[in-house]
Amino acid sequence: MNYRRNTLLLILVATIVRMMVAGITELGNDEVYYRLYADPLQWNYFDHPPMVGWLIRLSTFNLYFDNGFTIRLGAILCSAATTWLLYKCGERLLNSYTGFLAALLYTATIYGSIVAGTFILPDSPQMVCWSGALFLLIKITETKYFTKKTTKDVLWFGVVTGLGMLCKIHTVFLWVGFGLYMLLYNREWLKHWSIYAVAAITILLFTPVLLWNVQHDFITFTYHGKRVDVATGGLDIESFLSFTGGQVFYCNPVVFFLILRAIWHRDLFVKPHHKRVLLLVGLPLIILATSVSLFKELLPHWTGPAFSSLILLTASYFSRKQWTSQTKRKVPLPFGIAAALVLFISIVGVAVINFFPGTLGNKKIEKKGDGDFTLDMYGWKKFSRSFDSIYHNTHTASNPGKTIILADEWFPAAHIDFYVAKPLHLQTVVLGPIEYIHQYKWLNQHRGAITDSTDIYVISPSNSQVHKENFGVLKNILPAHTDSVIQYRNGEEARRFFIYYYKKGQYNFDRADF
């Protein structure tokens, strides 16, 4: 059986499915927000390092093809590359069958196929670096002493890890795992010059992020530090249960229990050094994040990369187990069930987003759709066409540079920015505390859009209403021209958009609020 060919076929089929999903669903909250990273490019952003912005620039051909599909294309291609690298890891651990099972398990995870594999997130390029680093660590730990080849692999590990940290900062857990391995099992390596050269390479690649944060009061680190600061909150069992359940779901419940079954056994059919380094790379991040979730609300996809090393151990266990069994299936039955489940979730997800009648959320008119996450990826193109008509009926558009759309939070501002403002060549300005406006703090300065003679639109979706009282910029407001757009999904009302139009002279501009 040619498992290399089977893996390439798996990648091809999965890529086609992801492209179909990417083409028939609109961008989600985070995705339209990360699109902001691509214009203008910076060395770092409020939330994350710059790699996802660079990837979007690349996949959209320098924003020449600036649409939802091309924005997600980078994630889809990164997922294909990650799957192949995990195949190579499994092949190195045992054989090509192990590599195929590892590729299949990763494809069967919701994190690998959907969260980081279809949606454009910092995780998308991070997973390429993470899986590449795992491959290098598998090679590096095969020898106890440094050779020229080992030194070369170690230096490449520094490069790949540094690039991974330009995607997401917690890629540093690759170094945590490697450092623990050396400290516990091979202290002689700590005497070799290349280890410190590698650390220097990683730091050097991460330097642009550090310099940007020096110039901006380390705001990225303080923001994320507050999110994981356990000293500021009490015990939160609900957060822990939500985080743990989210990890199981994103891993795919079937895959998660396959992992538990595999690592429960002491004999994983891999060499001890491979088992040690993979566990030391994977477990610290999972254990730390799960512990923090006892006190703080965390996002469960944060531990997604850590599960890839456990997937490799699981593939090794089932590869040898399957190979020695009397019923030699090409694909173990649980693996097939896991793959079918993630495909089923993808199909159901697309169907609910596009065809569920009305809304899953609040049914009251003034808050219609509130709490319905599916509306994040539905209806923005339709609303854009409605707003286009309203805009040209109420505004001459003779000088669109003097008209802006005003918002008070990054969501739904980023959706409005991409789907509504950009086609009309309008600017979106978001005012408020930096905790609510995020990267718009710098975009506002870059755009410099508000003047005393600016006409202002405020768009307030019923599922995420704008709080106009937060706009200190609008003093002594006169009654605005208002419109509303009722949006239907499969024949039933899903949400409403309330539109307020302030002509110059209907407000006093307070420059101190900008």
Secondary structure, 3 states (H helix, E strand, C coil): CCHHHHHHHHHHHHHHHHHHHHHHCCCCHHHHHHHHHHCCCCCCCCCCCCHHHHHHHHHCCCCCCCCHHHHHHHHHHHHHHHHHHHHHHHHHHCCHHHHHHHHHHHHCCHHHHHHCCCCCCCHHHHHHHHHHHHHHHHHHCCCCCCCHHHHHHHHHHHHHHHHHHCCCHHHHHHHHHHHHHHHHHCHHHHHCHHHHHHHHHHHHHHHHHHHHHHHCCCHHHHHHHHHCCHHHCCCCHHHHHHHHHHHHHHHCHHHHHHHHHHHHCCCCCCCHHHHHHHHHHHHHHHHHHHHHCCCCCCCHHHHHHHHHHHHHHHHHHHHHHHHCCCCCCCCCHHHHHHHHHHHHHHHHHHHHHHHCCCCCCCCCHHHCCCCCHHHHHCCHHHHHHHHHHHHHHHCCCCCHHHEEEEECCHHHHHHHHHHHHHHHCCEEEECCCHHHHCCHHHHHHHHCCCCCCCEEEEEEECCCCCCHHHCCCEECCCCCEEEEEEEEECCEEEEEEEEEEECCCCCEECHHHC
